[in-house]
């Protein structure tokens, strides 16, 4: 099951990062050329470009995984101490004769089975290099991926996969589904086949392919050198897995929806620009013996929808043989099956789907609609997790730990609501969970559970502020798990595309309020001898402050942009975002000034109002200086 909480703001931030580093035009060009069928033989120069390396650092620096050490014991904190120039030189030196460091192997729980699955954790330096490759390869691959591939792709999610499934069942009336479970997919991918697939997609830079081959064959500490598989845990592994199964997507499509007809019955709709194939499909149904089928895929979890059981039986066998012969992959016989959705549920991404009769069509045929629930495994998992979290609230080590425990519980419940509210009957499922969780809270927290407390945080107030089920522990609000509203999953909007100018406008507003020439100047002219962390945060602050001084709100100009540490470094202050602010030179001098004449002169020239002076004094106080 995918991660419950998708942080959309982070995804949008990554998109904006490419604009910060003046790399967006390059990525757009790669996407456009790939869509035209062009080949790429000189990608290494782009991978090793200064801008790409700095962008890679920025993209991985905020990931939770960046704080996890590899076999060398180093985390993002180690890289953050480099200057921008030193980091660029370090990466380029590694790329010149690349040899990956051993990968740390960790075992993580696999669902509710009590089993574990292996996770490969590269060193932080190798993760940075993988990110450099990912940024350049992703737009090339995105132009070649199928529209119903939804996992580990920008601007796609489990919601879109569910929406596609709902459409297959409800609109197209496809009630037979092939469920195929690939046995140990990530551990059994053929390295040679993967590299050939990349070559076929147009990635034909031999230096790039050579380094990717080295990444795939990186030594796993205590295990040796793998002969096949893409290690779960590597930054580039999700992209590589999609490349492997992209061939399956298009093969299934070739069996029906992309089958050519004598007369072209496809046309572009005037209302939304979508290619309408309904007339073509009707011709294929009436004039051919082809098996109608469509694939919906999320990573290695996929479903193939068919109209007839006989078609599903034949396609099941054909798909099994194709996976073995083309990709060298076996299926799990006990987990792979054909399901009649009118009689049975089919599990997908933590949900279970079924087709239930809902009246009749105008021609007298039965009408079917989707009925969906949380899967049985998902219900049991949420029950167990919430109860464990209540236990942590019951026995905190101190007040701070109690606060963290309540925050973790709220984040988890909110994530459950955000992910599972796409089930049509989610209220019934949540009610089963809420009954047990409420009883656990009443038993374990008892008199600590109050009906009133501190003002609600914004994110809780907006979503849950109007309901009466909220309870408080030590003044802190606890989100009621039983309150949820179902929501219909929506298709990904076709115009959304982070590699076209038009597509990006559907995701976020361009940086129209930002002077891009100044932003790019800051990127190309880092503070000398300062850490890469400071220089990256300087770019983020310029955008967050809309190109204006934090105190005077006057536009920041080249040569007059100073990065102030709220808590001075000599007092233990860091280069992290929260400890920095951009101001003009005059304001910066005034923050640190102790001479009364200098202070008087600057106060008079800056003409600070009461609010601005208060902000200035806050910064002076943090720096250990008196108010003015």
C-alpha positions as CSV (number, residue, x, y, z in Angstrom):
1,X,0.0,0.0,0.0
2,X,1.4,3.4,-0.8
3,X,2.2,6.0,1.8
4,X,-1.0,7.4,3.3
5,X,0.0,11.0,3.5
6,X,1.2,12.6,0.3
7,X,2.8,15.9,1.0
8,X,1.6,17.9,-2.0
9,X,3.5,21.0,-0.9
10,X,6.7,19.1,-1.0
11,X,6.0,17.9,-4.5
12,X,5.2,21.4,-5.7
13,X,8.4,22.6,-3.9
14,X,10.5,20.1,-5.9
15,X,9.0,21.5,-9.1
16,X,9.8,25.1,-8.1
17,X,13.3,24.0,-7.2
18,X,14.0,23.3,-10.9
19,X,13.0,26.9,-11.6
20,X,15.2,28.3,-8.8
21,X,18.3,26.6,-10.4
22,X,17.4,27.6,-13.9
23,X,17.1,24.0,-15.0
24,X,13.5,23.9,-16.0
25,X,14.1,24.8,-19.6
26,X,16.6,22.0,-19.9
27,X,14.2,19.4,-18.5
28,X,11.4,20.7,-20.7
29,X,13.6,20.2,-23.7
30,X,14.5,16.6,-22.8
31,X,10.8,15.8,-22.4
32,X,9.8,17.4,-25.8
33,X,12.6,15.6,-27.6
34,X,11.7,12.3,-26.0
35,X,8.1,12.7,-27.0
36,X,9.3,13.2,-30.6
37,X,11.2,9.9,-30.4
38,X,14.7,11.5,-30.3
39,X,17.7,9.6,-28.8
40,X,20.1,11.0,-26.2
41,X,23.8,10.3,-26.5
42,X,25.2,13.2,-24.5
43,X,23.4,13.1,-21.1
44,X,26.4,12.8,-18.9
45,X,27.2,16.5,-19.3
46,X,23.7,17.4,-18.0
47,X,24.0,14.9,-15.1
48,X,27.3,16.5,-14.0
49,X,26.2,20.1,-14.6
50,X,26.7,22.4,-11.6
51,X,23.0,23.4,-11.5
52,X,21.9,19.8,-11.6
53,X,24.2,18.9,-8.7
54,X,23.0,21.8,-6.5
55,X,19.4,21.0,-7.4
56,X,19.9,17.3,-6.4
57,X,21.3,18.4,-3.0
58,X,18.3,20.7,-2.5
59,X,15.8,17.9,-3.4
60,X,17.3,15.3,-1.1
61,X,18.1,17.6,1.8
62,X,14.6,17.8,3.1
63,X,13.8,14.1,2.7
64,X,13.4,12.1,5.9
65,X,15.7,9.5,4.5
66,X,18.5,12.0,4.3
67,X,19.0,11.6,8.0
68,X,19.5,7.9,7.7
69,X,23.1,6.8,7.5
70,X,24.5,4.3,5.0
71,X,27.5,2.0,5.5
72,X,29.8,5.0,6.0
73,X,27.8,6.4,8.9
74,X,27.2,9.7,7.2
75,X,24.0,11.7,6.7
76,X,22.9,14.9,5.0
77,X,24.6,16.8,7.8
78,X,28.0,15.7,6.4
79,X,27.2,17.1,2.9
80,X,25.6,20.3,4.3
81,X,29.1,21.4,5.6
82,X,30.5,21.5,2.1
83,X,30.6,24.8,0.3
84,X,28.7,24.8,-3.0
85,X,32.0,24.7,-5.0
86,X,33.4,21.9,-2.9
87,X,30.2,19.8,-3.2
88,X,30.2,20.2,-7.0
89,X,33.9,19.2,-7.3
90,X,33.3,16.2,-5.0
91,X,30.4,14.9,-7.1
92,X,32.2,15.4,-10.4
93,X,35.3,13.7,-9.1
94,X,33.2,10.7,-8.0
95,X,31.4,10.6,-11.4
96,X,34.7,10.6,-13.3
97,X,35.5,7.1,-12.1
98,X,32.3,6.1,-10.4
99,X,32.3,3.2,-8.0
100,X,29.3,3.0,-5.6
101,X,30.0,2.4,-1.9
102,X,28.5,-0.7,-0.3
103,X,24.8,-0.5,0.4
104,X,23.5,-1.0,4.0
105,X,20.8,-3.7,4.2
106,X,17.9,-3.2,6.6
107,X,14.8,-5.4,7.2
108,X,11.5,-3.6,7.5
109,X,8.1,-5.0,8.4
110,X,6.0,-6.3,5.5
111,X,2.4,-5.4,6.2
112,X,0.7,-7.5,8.9
113,X,2.3,-10.8,7.9
114,X,5.0,-10.7,10.5
115,X,7.5,-11.0,7.7
116,X,10.1,-8.5,6.6
117,X,11.3,-7.2,3.3
118,X,14.9,-6.0,2.5
119,X,15.7,-2.4,2.1
120,X,18.9,-1.2,0.6
121,X,20.3,2.1,1.9
122,X,23.0,3.6,-0.2
123,X,25.4,6.1,1.4
124,X,24.2,9.7,1.4
125,X,26.8,10.6,-1.3
126,X,25.5,7.8,-3.6
127,X,22.0,9.0,-3.0
128,X,23.0,12.5,-4.1
129,X,24.5,11.0,-7.3
130,X,21.4,8.9,-7.9
131,X,19.3,12.1,-7.6
132,X,21.5,13.8,-10.2
133,X,20.6,10.9,-12.6
134,X,16.9,10.9,-11.7
135,X,16.4,14.5,-12.5
136,X,17.8,14.2,-16.0
137,X,16.3,10.8,-16.8
138,X,12.8,11.4,-15.4
139,X,11.5,13.8,-18.1
140,X,12.8,11.5,-20.9
141,X,11.0,8.5,-19.4
142,X,7.8,10.5,-18.5
143,X,7.3,11.2,-22.2
144,X,7.3,7.4,-22.9
145,X,5.3,6.1,-19.9
146,X,1.7,4.9,-20.3
147,X,-1.1,7.1,-19.0
148,X,-2.4,4.3,-16.7
149,X,0.9,3.9,-14.9
150,X,0.4,5.8,-11.6
151,X,3.0,4.8,-9.1
152,X,6.2,6.7,-8.3
153,X,5.6,9.3,-11.0
154,X,5.3,13.1,-10.6
155,X,1.7,14.4,-10.2
156,X,0.2,10.9,-10.0
157,X,-1.1,9.0,-7.1
158,X,-3.2,6.1,-5.8
159,X,-6.2,8.4,-6.2
160,X,-5.7,8.4,-10.0
161,X,-5.3,4.6,-10.1
162,X,-8.5,4.2,-8.2
163,X,-10.4,6.6,-10.5
164,X,-9.3,4.6,-13.5
165,X,-10.5,1.4,-11.8
166,X,-13.8,3.0,-11.0
167,X,-14.2,4.0,-14.6
168,X,-13.5,0.5,-15.9
169,X,-16.1,-1.0,-13.6
170,X,-18.8,1.6,-13.7
171,X,-18.6,3.3,-17.1
172,X,-17.1,0.7,-19.3
173,X,-18.8,-2.3,-17.7
174,X,-15.7,-4.4,-17.4
175,X,-16.4,-6.8,-14.5
176,X,-13.7,-9.4,-14.9
177,X,-10.3,-8.5,-13.5
178,X,-7.0,-10.3,-13.7
179,X,-5.0,-9.9,-10.5
180,X,-1.4,-10.9,-11.0
181,X,1.2,-10.8,-8.2
182,X,4.8,-10.8,-9.5
183,X,6.9,-13.0,-7.3
184,X,9.7,-10.9,-5.7
185,X,9.6,-8.2,-8.5
186,X,12.2,-5.9,-7.1
187,X,14.6,-8.7,-6.4
188,X,14.3,-10.4,-9.8
189,X,14.6,-7.6,-12.4
190,X,17.2,-8.5,-15.1
191,X,20.0,-5.9,-15.2
192,X,20.7,-6.6,-18.8
193,X,17.1,-6.4,-19.9
194,X,16.6,-3.1,-18.0
195,X,19.6,-1.5,-19.7
196,X,18.3,-2.6,-23.1
197,X,14.9,-1.1,-22.3
198,X,16.5,2.2,-21.4
199,X,18.4,2.1,-24.7
200,X,15.1,1.5,-26.5
201,X,13.6,4.5,-24.7
202,X,16.3,6.7,-26.2
203,X,18.8,6.8,-23.3
204,X,21.8,5.9,-25.3
205,X,24.7,7.6,-23.5
206,X,27.0,4.8,-22.7
207,X,28.7,6.6,-19.8
208,X,25.2,7.0,-18.2
209,X,24.3,3.4,-18.7
210,X,27.6,2.2,-17.4
211,X,27.2,4.1,-14.1
212,X,23.6,3.0,-13.8
213,X,24.8,-0.6,-14.3
214,X,27.3,0.0,-11.5
215,X,24.5,1.3,-9.2
216,X,22.5,-1.9,-9.9
217,X,25.4,-4.1,-9.0
218,X,26.6,-2.2,-5.9
219,X,27.8,-4.4,-3.2
220,X,25.3,-5.1,-0.4
221,X,27.1,-5.2,2.9
222,X,27.3,-8.8,4.2
223,X,25.5,-10.1,1.1
224,X,27.9,-9.6,-1.8
225,X,27.2,-8.3,-5.3
226,X,23.7,-8.8,-6.7
227,X,23.3,-10.3,-10.1
228,X,19.8,-9.1,-10.6
229,X,17.2,-6.8,-9.0
230,X,16.7,-3.1,-8.2
231,X,17.3,-2.5,-4.5
232,X,14.3,-1.0,-2.7
233,X,15.6,2.1,-0.9
234,X,17.6,3.6,-3.7
235,X,16.4,7.0,-5.0
236,X,16.4,5.9,-8.6
237,X,15.0,2.4,-8.1
238,X,11.3,3.5,-8.5
239,X,12.0,5.0,-11.9
240,X,13.9,1.9,-13.0
241,X,11.0,-0.3,-11.9
242,X,8.6,1.7,-14.0
243,X,10.9,1.4,-17.0
244,X,10.8,-2.4,-16.6
245,X,7.0,-2.6,-16.4
246,X,6.4,0.1,-19.0
247,X,6.9,-2.5,-21.7
248,X,4.0,-4.5,-20.1
249,X,1.7,-1.5,-20.1
250,X,2.2,-0.9,-23.8
251,X,1.9,-4.6,-24.6
252,X,-1.5,-4.8,-23.0
253,X,-2.5,-1.6,-24.8
254,X,-1.5,-3.1,-28.1
255,X,-3.9,-6.0,-27.6
256,X,-6.9,-3.8,-27.8
257,X,-6.9,0.0,-27.3
258,X,-3.9,0.7,-29.6
259,X,-4.9,-1.8,-32.2
260,X,-5.0,0.0,-35.6
261,X,-8.3,0.0,-37.6
262,X,-8.8,0.4,-41.4
263,X,-10.6,3.6,-40.8
264,X,-9.3,6.0,-38.2
265,X,-12.2,6.6,-35.8
266,X,-10.2,8.6,-33.3
267,X,-10.8,12.3,-33.0
268,X,-9.8,15.2,-30.6
269,X,-12.7,16.5,-28.6
270,X,-13.2,20.3,-28.9
271,X,-14.3,20.7,-25.2
272,X,-11.2,19.3,-23.5
273,X,-8.7,18.3,-26.2
274,X,-8.9,14.6,-25.2
275,X,-8.6,11.9,-27.9
276,X,-12.0,10.2,-28.1
277,X,-11.6,6.5,-29.0
278,X,-15.2,5.4,-28.3
279,X,-16.1,5.0,-32.0
280,X,-12.9,3.0,-32.6
281,X,-13.6,0.7,-29.7
282,X,-17.2,0.1,-30.9
283,X,-15.7,-0.9,-34.3
284,X,-13.3,-3.3,-32.6
285,X,-16.1,-4.9,-30.6
286,X,-18.4,-5.4,-33.6
287,X,-15.8,-6.2,-36.3
288,X,-13.1,-8.2,-34.6
289,X,-12.6,-11.1,-32.2
290,X,-10.1,-9.2,-30.2
291,X,-10.1,-9.4,-26.4
292,X,-11.1,-6.1,-24.8
293,X,-8.7,-5.3,-22.0
294,X,-7.2,-2.4,-20.1
295,X,-4.4,-2.2,-17.6
296,X,-4.3,0.0,-14.4
297,X,-0.9,-0.1,-12.7
298,X,0.6,1.3,-9.5
299,X,4.3,0.3,-9.3
300,X,4.3,-3.6,-9.4
301,X,0.7,-3.8,-8.4
302,X,-1.6,-3.9,-11.4
303,X,-5.0,-5.1,-12.6
304,X,-6.1,-6.0,-16.1
305,X,-9.9,-5.4,-16.8
306,X,-11.8,-7.6,-19.3
307,X,-15.4,-7.8,-20.5
308,X,-15.7,-11.6,-20.7
309,X,-14.4,-14.4,-18.5
310,X,-13.2,-16.4,-21.5
311,X,-11.1,-13.3,-22.5
312,X,-9.7,-13.0,-19.0
313,X,-8.7,-16.7,-18.9
314,X,-6.8,-16.4,-22.2
315,X,-5.2,-13.1,-21.3
316,X,-4.2,-14.4,-17.8
317,X,-2.2,-17.2,-19.5
318,X,-0.7,-14.9,-22.1
319,X,0.4,-12.3,-19.5
320,X,2.0,-14.9,-17.3
321,X,3.9,-16.3,-20.3
322,X,4.9,-12.8,-21.5
323,X,6.3,-11.8,-18.1
324,X,8.4,-15.0,-18.0
325,X,9.6,-14.8,-21.6
326,X,10.1,-11.0,-22.0
327,X,11.1,-9.9,-18.5
328,X,12.2,-13.2,-16.8
329,X,9.6,-12.7,-14.0
330,X,7.5,-15.4,-12.4
331,X,4.0,-14.9,-10.9
332,X,2.8,-16.1,-7.5
333,X,0.2,-18.8,-8.3
334,X,-1.5,-18.5,-4.9
335,X,-1.9,-14.7,-5.2
336,X,-2.7,-14.5,-8.9
337,X,-6.3,-15.1,-10.0
338,X,-9.3,-14.0,-12.1
339,X,-12.1,-12.3,-10.2
340,X,-15.7,-11.8,-11.2
341,X,-16.4,-8.4,-9.6
342,X,-20.1,-9.0,-9.6
343,X,-19.5,-11.9,-7.1
344,X,-16.3,-11.1,-5.3
345,X,-14.1,-8.3,-4.1
346,X,-10.7,-7.6,-5.6
347,X,-8.0,-5.9,-3.4
348,X,-6.0,-3.0,-4.8
349,X,-3.8,-0.5,-2.9
350,X,-5.4,-1.1,0.4
351,X,-9.0,-1.0,-0.9
352,X,-11.4,-3.8,-2.0
353,X,-13.6,-3.2,-5.1
354,X,-16.8,-4.8,-6.3
355,X,-19.5,-4.2,-8.9
356,X,-23.0,-4.1,-7.4
357,X,-26.3,-3.8,-9.4
358,X,-27.9,-0.4,-9.3
359,X,-31.1,-0.5,-11.4
360,X,-31.2,-0.7,-15.2
361,X,-30.1,1.3,-18.2
362,X,-32.5,2.8,-20.7
363,X,-32.1,-0.3,-23.0
364,X,-33.0,-2.6,-20.1
365,X,-29.5,-3.9,-19.3
366,X,-28.4,-4.1,-15.7
367,X,-26.6,-1.1,-14.4
368,X,-23.6,-1.6,-12.1
369,X,-21.8,0.7,-9.8
370,X,-18.6,0.4,-7.8
371,X,-18.8,-0.6,-4.1
372,X,-15.5,-0.1,-2.4
373,X,-14.2,-0.5,1.2
374,X,-10.9,-0.5,3.1
375,X,-9.3,-3.9,2.6
376,X,-9.5,-6.3,5.5
377,X,-5.8,-6.1,6.0
378,X,-5.9,-2.3,6.0
379,X,-8.6,-2.3,8.7
380,X,-6.6,-4.6,10.9
381,X,-3.5,-2.5,10.4
382,X,-5.2,0.7,11.3
383,X,-6.7,-0.8,14.4
384,X,-3.4,-2.1,15.6
385,X,-1.5,1.1,14.8
386,X,-4.0,3.5,16.5
387,X,-4.1,1.4,19.6
388,X,-0.3,1.3,19.8
389,X,-0.3,5.1,19.5
390,X,-2.9,5.5,22.3
391,X,-0.5,3.5,24.5
392,X,2.3,5.9,23.8
393,X,0.0,8.8,24.8
394,X,-0.8,6.9,28.0
395,X,2.8,6.5,29.2
396,X,4.9,9.4,28.0
397,X,8.4,9.9,29.4
398,X,7.8,13.6,29.9
399,X,5.5,16.5,28.7
400,X,7.5,16.9,25.5
401,X,7.1,13.2,24.6
402,X,3.4,13.4,25.4
403,X,3.1,16.3,23.0
404,X,5.0,14.4,20.3
405,X,2.8,11.3,20.8
406,X,-0.4,13.2,20.4
407,X,1.0,14.9,17.3
408,X,2.0,11.5,15.8
409,X,-1.5,10.1,16.5
410,X,-3.2,13.1,14.9
411,X,-0.9,12.9,11.8
412,X,-1.6,9.2,11.4
413,X,-5.4,9.6,11.7
414,X,-5.4,12.5,9.3
415,X,-3.3,10.4,6.9
416,X,-5.8,7.5,7.2
417,X,-8.7,9.9,6.4
418,X,-6.9,11.5,3.5
419,X,-6.0,8.2,1.9
420,X,-9.1,6.0,2.5
421,X,-11.9,8.6,2.0
422,X,-12.0,7.5,-1.7
423,X,-13.8,4.3,-0.6
424,X,-17.5,4.5,-1.3
425,X,-18.4,2.9,2.0
426,X,-15.6,4.3,4.1
427,X,-18.0,5.4,6.9
428,X,-18.9,1.8,7.7
429,X,-15.3,0.7,7.7
430,X,-14.1,3.6,9.9
431,X,-17.0,3.0,12.3
432,X,-15.6,-0.5,13.0
433,X,-12.2,0.9,13.8
434,X,-13.5,3.9,15.8
435,X,-15.5,1.7,18.2
436,X,-12.4,-0.1,19.3
437,X,-10.2,3.0,19.4
438,X,-12.7,5.0,21.4
439,X,-13.0,2.2,23.9
440,X,-9.1,1.9,24.2
441,X,-8.9,5.7,24.8
442,X,-11.6,5.7,27.5
443,X,-9.9,2.8,29.3
444,X,-6.3,4.0,29.0
445,X,-6.7,7.8,29.3
446,X,-9.8,8.0,31.5
447,X,-9.9,11.3,33.4
448,X,-7.1,12.8,31.2
449,X,-9.6,12.8,28.3
450,X,-11.4,16.2,28.4
451,X,-14.0,18.0,26.2
452,X,-12.2,21.3,26.3
453,X,-8.6,22.4,25.8
454,X,-6.2,24.7,23.9
455,X,-7.2,26.5,20.7
456,X,-7.1,24.1,17.8
457,X,-4.2,24.1,15.3
458,X,-5.2,25.5,11.9
459,X,-5.1,22.2,10.1
460,X,-7.4,20.6,12.7
461,X,-9.7,23.6,13.0
462,X,-10.3,23.7,9.2
463,X,-11.2,20.1,8.9
464,X,-12.6,19.0,12.3
465,X,-13.4,22.3,14.1
466,X,-17.1,22.1,13.6
467,X,-17.6,18.6,15.1
468,X,-18.3,17.7,18.8
469,X,-16.3,14.5,18.9
470,X,-12.9,16.2,19.5
471,X,-11.3,15.4,22.8
472,X,-8.3,16.9,24.5
473,X,-5.4,15.3,26.5
474,X,-3.3,17.8,28.5
475,X,-5.0,20.6,26.5
476,X,-4.0,19.1,23.2
477,X,-6.7,18.2,20.6
478,X,-7.0,14.5,19.6
479,X,-8.6,14.0,16.2
480,X,-11.6,11.7,16.2
481,X,-10.9,8.8,13.9
482,X,-14.6,8.1,13.4
483,X,-15.2,11.4,11.6
484,X,-14.7,11.0,7.8
485,X,-16.4,12.0,4.6
486,X,-16.3,9.9,1.5
487,X,-14.9,11.6,-1.7
488,X,-14.9,10.4,-5.3
489,X,-11.4,9.8,-6.7
490,X,-10.6,12.0,-9.6
491,X,-8.7,11.3,-12.8
492,X,-5.4,13.1,-13.2
493,X,-6.0,16.2,-15.3
494,X,-4.4,15.7,-18.6
495,X,-3.1,19.2,-18.9
496,X,-1.0,18.7,-15.7
497,X,2.6,18.2,-16.7
498,X,5.6,19.5,-14.9
499,X,7.7,19.4,-18.1
500,X,5.6,21.8,-20.2
501,X,5.0,25.4,-19.4
502,X,1.2,25.0,-19.8
503,X,1.2,21.9,-17.6
504,X,3.1,23.6,-14.8
505,X,0.5,26.4,-14.6
506,X,-2.0,23.8,-13.6
507,X,0.2,22.8,-10.7
508,X,1.3,26.1,-9.3
509,X,1.5,29.8,-10.1
510,X,4.8,30.7,-11.8
511,X,7.1,32.8,-9.8
512,X,5.6,36.0,-11.3
513,X,6.4,38.0,-8.2
514,X,10.0,37.0,-8.2
515,X,12.8,38.7,-10.1
516,X,14.2,35.6,-11.8
517,X,17.4,37.3,-13.0
518,X,18.2,38.1,-9.3
519,X,17.3,34.5,-8.3
520,X,19.6,33.0,-10.9
521,X,22.3,35.5,-9.9
522,X,22.1,34.2,-6.4
523,X,22.3,30.7,-7.6
524,X,25.4,31.4,-9.8
525,X,27.1,33.5,-7.2
526,X,27.0,31.6,-3.9
527,X,28.4,33.2,-0.7
528,X,32.0,32.4,-0.8
529,X,33.2,29.8,1.8
530,X,29.7,29.4,3.1
531,X,28.0,25.9,3.3
532,X,25.9,24.6,0.5
533,X,23.1,24.5,3.1
534,X,23.2,28.3,3.5
535,X,23.4,29.0,-0.2
536,X,20.4,26.7,-0.9
537,X,18.4,28.3,1.9
538,X,19.3,31.7,0.5
539,X,17.4,30.8,-2.7
540,X,14.4,29.5,-0.8
541,X,14.3,32.6,1.4
542,X,14.4,35.0,-1.6
543,X,11.3,33.3,-3.0
544,X,9.6,32.9,0.4
545,X,10.1,36.6,1.1
546,X,9.0,37.5,-2.5
547,X,12.3,39.1,-3.2
548,X,11.9,41.7,-0.4
549,X,13.7,42.6,2.8
550,X,12.3,40.8,5.8
551,X,12.1,44.1,7.8
552,X,11.6,47.0,5.4
553,X,9.8,45.0,2.7
554,X,11.8,46.9,0.1
555,X,12.9,44.9,-3.1
556,X,16.3,43.2,-2.6
557,X,18.8,44.2,-5.3
558,X,22.0,42.5,-6.5
559,X,24.8,43.6,-4.2
560,X,22.4,44.5,-1.4
561,X,21.3,41.1,-0.2
562,X,22.6,39.9,3.2
563,X,21.8,36.6,4.8
564,X,21.4,37.1,8.6
565,X,21.7,34.3,11.2
566,X,19.1,34.9,13.8
567,X,21.1,33.0,16.4
568,X,24.7,33.8,15.6
569,X,27.0,31.0,14.6
570,X,29.4,31.8,17.4
571,X,26.5,31.2,19.8
572,X,25.6,27.8,18.2
573,X,23.4,29.0,15.4
574,X,23.2,26.9,12.2
575,X,22.7,27.4,8.5
576,X,19.3,25.9,8.6
577,X,16.3,27.6,7.0
578,X,14.6,28.6,10.2
579,X,17.7,30.4,11.5
580,X,18.2,32.6,8.4
581,X,16.5,35.7,7.0
582,X,17.4,38.0,4.1
583,X,17.8,41.7,4.7
584,X,19.4,44.7,3.1
585,X,22.9,45.7,4.1
586,X,21.7,48.7,6.1
587,X,19.3,46.6,8.0
588,X,21.9,43.9,8.6
589,X,24.3,46.5,10.1
590,X,21.5,47.9,12.3
591,X,20.7,44.4,13.7
592,X,24.2,44.0,14.9
593,X,25.0,47.7,15.7
594,X,26.0,48.7,19.3
595,X,27.3,52.2,18.7
596,X,24.5,54.8,19.5
597,X,25.5,57.2,16.7
598,X,25.4,54.4,14.1
599,X,22.0,53.2,15.4
600,X,20.6,56.7,15.3
601,X,21.8,57.4,11.8
602,X,20.4,54.1,10.4
603,X,17.1,54.4,12.2
604,X,16.6,57.8,10.7
605,X,17.6,56.8,7.1
606,X,15.5,53.6,7.2
607,X,12.4,55.3,8.6
608,X,11.1,52.2,10.3
609,X,7.5,52.1,11.4
610,X,6.5,50.6,14.7
611,X,5.8,47.1,13.3
612,X,9.2,47.1,11.4
613,X,11.0,48.2,14.5
614,X,9.4,45.4,16.5
615,X,10.6,42.8,14.0
616,X,14.1,44.3,14.1
617,X,14.2,44.2,17.9
618,X,13.2,40.6,17.9
619,X,16.2,39.8,15.7
620,X,18.5,41.9,18.0
621,X,17.1,40.2,21.1
622,X,17.8,36.7,19.6
623,X,21.3,37.9,18.8
624,X,21.8,38.9,22.4
625,X,21.5,42.7,21.9
626,X,19.4,45.5,23.4
627,X,16.3,46.9,21.9
628,X,16.3,50.2,20.1
